[in-house]
């Protein structure tokens, strides 16, 4: 089978969807011919092969600033339709990975060419983020997005919650779930966090303090404000926030106002350094207000760390409360603090959750399993 994947960006650009596409694309390429049509960014070749995947980059300009709630960067691709027409004719399936960039014109073209059209939902319909994001996101999905999805022969999603909250109710095509994967060999309990602990000690971490880690883009939907507020009720622990984003200054000021000692790690880290940062932590927390999946939770669990998440979106599909992690209500700092304190105060509970979390991540959330879900999905299209 010849597969054409569409996404605004691809490796070496780093993001959750790009990681998903690279890992799945590499594995699919062992049995199929896989091509990715993406935007050409500075320093990349127009055509190349990466890990068995044929990459075709169309001319593009990258817009770095956009009015809220449009998330930058935004690729402007003037030759997209002509390049899509050419490549679609050479492939059996056109698989879209961003329903906002590839809309009415692109999907109409694919259907006119009589090719199978598929979509992976990497983002759920916005809800509970802020008024502008919720309003415009839902308006899009109820108008253009609904038409795009109904045109698809099949729709995959990265979680059941994402599929159920986003897909039109009367959709009649093939559906499936393809959970994101993690590298459980890279993220494992044997990694050494001493280097990061030494670095944080130089910045003020006191002897005996536990590290509460979160890894997230610094935007409202990640709920970092709630985590900072929760730390006011957490004893003998220091918050480490790894991530960048528009709310950095606001979050730093919030921590000062609440008298919460927090370290913000904003540099880019290699996967190996990130794995060591997980190893340095005592509890990992993802306090999201909206979350299609929560890959960082699976990474932390693979690293053997007890995980706390909010009961929202795809997170309960990763964490089974009191079995392999703890769940707290979203937007509730006191309950979030209570969950964190439970882990810190009970070593036996922490070890049990860590072992179960590692087992879940290593067995369930793998890129091989994700690829098998794609294979099954494509067979159902035939």
Helices and strands as residue ranges (DSSP letters): E 2-6, H 16-28, E 33-39, E 47-50, E 53-58, E 61-63, E 74-76, H 80-89, E 93-96, H 104-112, E 116-121, H 131-141, H 144-151, E 154-157, H 160-166, E 174-177, H 194-202, E 210-215, G 220-222, H 224-231, E 237-242, H 248-257, E 262-265, H 271-280, E 283-286, H 295-302, E 306-310, G 315-317, E 326-328, H 333-345, H 347-364, H 367-381
